[in-house]
Amino acid sequence: MTSRVMRDFDLLLPESVTEVVTLLARHKDKSAILAGGTDLLVALKFDYAIDNVISLALVPGLGTLRFDPQDGLVIGAKVTVAEILKSAEVKANYPALWQAAQVFATPQLRNTATVLGNIMRASPAGDCSLAILALGGTVLLQSTAGQREVDLDNFWLSYAVTARQDDELAIAVKIPAPPSGQKSAFRRMTRTTEDLSKLGAAVSLHMAGNVCQQARVAMGCVGPTLVRLPAIEKILAGAKVTTELLQDIVGSVAAEINPIDDQRSSADYRLKVAGVLVRRVIEQALDNEGNVQ
Ligand SMILES: Cc1cc2nc3c(=O)[nH]c(=O)nc-3n(C[C@H](O)[C@H](O)[C@H](O)COP(=O)(O)OP(=O)(O)OC[C@H]3O[C@@H](n4cnc5c(N)ncnc54)[C@H](O)[C@@H]3O)c2cc1C
């Protein structure tokens, strides 16, 4: 049974990462981390059997947003979507992520919602998550037993389920430094501008002139998790990006996705337009416009 009344829970306010992981080890699946709370507080109004909410509010050291041309980008667990949007380094080096932040919800939401929260929610409509999947990255997890890194390619196991164990805190997501010639873009479709995506696409293309050396192509809202499109990546790898190639891609996307009917769109519509969205996001990356239309 669902209810709109928030269930009772204990709000725990640890003051260090060590305290957080100790609490997680004690309460395991009866606890949840509170970052921005934009997903969690909604979930707590439904059947969500959580007795202990562990807030990150007082935990220092999780607000890092650091770019290094060799090591890439580190986004700490408390970095908000608004901070991504303010970063000139993200805009210049990871346009797909910056563009996802640009269209993400409303200013109020962007000021509160974190990038890590978006990843941990494991929704196929997660905008920053989709951009980062196209760029490639790893999630750094910590428990009382130590740290481990999980590639995002293996992180989302099914709808709302990740490779994170109940006793692990996600500390950061790391995105590799962009190789020279890397171009990326994000694009989404919504019912109204501020709604969640009904379809999303993101690419990162390693270009040498107009030849694509390597590609990562990802889509959202076409299955229970965010997905990469290996057949499209194969078409692009080593190919000159021409109008004909893009037409080939438009015709090949539907065979790679498995959308459903839901309140935001129908499977049929998604199948019809997904190829065009992928073509447009590739064109956007190559134009390097920086702004989503
Ligand atoms: C009105 C509205 C509009 C929205 N619009 C968009 C949109 O346009 N695009 C979009 O992608 N999303 C959207 N969302 C969803 C939500 O805002 C995002 O998923 C957001 O990024 C979640 O971040 P948060 O910090 O609020 O996470 P929280 O709600 O704090 O946490 C989300 C989940 O992740 C877990 N978690 C968070 N941080 C960690 C951590 N460090 N380690 C382990 N577990 C953790 C929490 O326990 C919880 O299960 C919207 C939500 C609302 C309510």
PDBQT file of the ligand as one rigid body, heavy atoms in Angstrom, charges set to zero:
ROOT
HETATM    1  C1  LIG A 301      10.546  17.922  -9.360  1.00  0.00    +0.000 C 
HETATM    2  C2  LIG A 301      11.695  17.025  -9.746  1.00  0.00    +0.000 A 
HETATM    3  C3  LIG A 301      12.287  17.215 -10.987  1.00  0.00    +0.000 A 
HETATM    4  C4  LIG A 301      13.362  16.392 -11.377  1.00  0.00    +0.000 A 
HETATM    5  N1  LIG A 301      13.939  16.600 -12.602  1.00  0.00    +0.000 NA
HETATM    6  C5  LIG A 301      14.984  15.837 -12.987  1.00  0.00    +0.000 A 
HETATM    7  C6  LIG A 301      15.606  16.034 -14.263  1.00  0.00    +0.000 A 
HETATM    8  O1  LIG A 301      15.273  16.933 -15.034  1.00  0.00    +0.000 OA
HETATM    9  N2  LIG A 301      16.618  15.178 -14.611  1.00  0.00    +0.000 N 
HETATM   10  C7  LIG A 301      17.038  14.177 -13.787  1.00  0.00    +0.000 A 
HETATM   11  O2  LIG A 301      17.958  13.443 -14.161  1.00  0.00    +0.000 OA
HETATM   12  N3  LIG A 301      16.484  13.985 -12.567  1.00  0.00    +0.000 NA
HETATM   13  C8  LIG A 301      15.475  14.786 -12.158  1.00  0.00    +0.000 A 
HETATM   14  N4  LIG A 301      14.894  14.571 -10.909  1.00  0.00    +0.000 N 
HETATM   15  C9  LIG A 301      15.389  13.498 -10.045  1.00  0.00    +0.000 C 
HETATM   16  C10 LIG A 301      16.437  13.964  -8.987  1.00  0.00    +0.000 C 
HETATM   17  O3  LIG A 301      16.388  15.361  -8.793  1.00  0.00    +0.000 OA
HETATM   18  C11 LIG A 301      17.851  13.546  -9.423  1.00  0.00    +0.000 C 
HETATM   19  O4  LIG A 301      17.947  12.151  -9.587  1.00  0.00    +0.000 OA
HETATM   20  C12 LIG A 301      18.940  14.037  -8.446  1.00  0.00    +0.000 C 
HETATM   21  O5  LIG A 301      20.181  14.102  -9.126  1.00  0.00    +0.000 OA
HETATM   22  C13 LIG A 301      19.104  13.176  -7.202  1.00  0.00    +0.000 C 
HETATM   23  O6  LIG A 301      20.137  13.744  -6.415  1.00  0.00    +0.000 OA
HETATM   24  P1  LIG A 301      19.934  14.024  -4.852  1.00  0.00    +0.000 P 
HETATM   25  O7  LIG A 301      21.210  14.600  -4.359  1.00  0.00    +0.000 OA
HETATM   26  O8  LIG A 301      18.710  14.822  -4.610  1.00  0.00    +0.000 OA
HETATM   27  O9  LIG A 301      19.762  12.520  -4.356  1.00  0.00    +0.000 OA
HETATM   28  P2  LIG A 301      19.008  11.968  -3.049  1.00  0.00    +0.000 P 
HETATM   29  O10 LIG A 301      17.542  12.111  -3.210  1.00  0.00    +0.000 OA
HETATM   30  O11 LIG A 301      19.618  12.495  -1.814  1.00  0.00    +0.000 OA
HETATM   31  O12 LIG A 301      19.419  10.429  -3.224  1.00  0.00    +0.000 OA
HETATM   32  C14 LIG A 301      18.977   9.655  -4.305  1.00  0.00    +0.000 C 
HETATM   33  C15 LIG A 301      19.288   8.185  -4.015  1.00  0.00    +0.000 C 
HETATM   34  O13 LIG A 301      20.694   7.965  -4.057  1.00  0.00    +0.000 OA
HETATM   35  C16 LIG A 301      21.182   7.549  -2.771  1.00  0.00    +0.000 C 
HETATM   36  N5  LIG A 301      22.443   8.290  -2.585  1.00  0.00    +0.000 N 
HETATM   37  C17 LIG A 301      22.625   9.623  -2.787  1.00  0.00    +0.000 A 
HETATM   38  N6  LIG A 301      23.912   9.936  -2.608  1.00  0.00    +0.000 NA
HETATM   39  C18 LIG A 301      24.559   8.789  -2.299  1.00  0.00    +0.000 A 
HETATM   40  C19 LIG A 301      25.908   8.473  -2.000  1.00  0.00    +0.000 A 
HETATM   41  N7  LIG A 301      26.868   9.403  -1.998  1.00  0.00    +0.000 N 
HETATM   42  N8  LIG A 301      26.235   7.194  -1.725  1.00  0.00    +0.000 NA
HETATM   43  C20 LIG A 301      25.270   6.221  -1.723  1.00  0.00    +0.000 A 
HETATM   44  N9  LIG A 301      23.966   6.462  -2.008  1.00  0.00    +0.000 NA
HETATM   45  C21 LIG A 301      23.619   7.733  -2.279  1.00  0.00    +0.000 A 
HETATM   46  C22 LIG A 301      20.087   7.926  -1.776  1.00  0.00    +0.000 C 
HETATM   47  O14 LIG A 301      20.082   7.091  -0.640  1.00  0.00    +0.000 OA
HETATM   48  C23 LIG A 301      18.844   7.741  -2.637  1.00  0.00    +0.000 C 
HETATM   49  O15 LIG A 301      18.497   6.381  -2.691  1.00  0.00    +0.000 OA
HETATM   50  C24 LIG A 301      13.830  15.380 -10.495  1.00  0.00    +0.000 A 
HETATM   51  C25 LIG A 301      13.239  15.211  -9.234  1.00  0.00    +0.000 A 
HETATM   52  C26 LIG A 301      12.182  16.012  -8.852  1.00  0.00    +0.000 A 
HETATM   53  C27 LIG A 301      11.575  15.833  -7.491  1.00  0.00    +0.000 C 
ENDROOT
TORSDOF 0
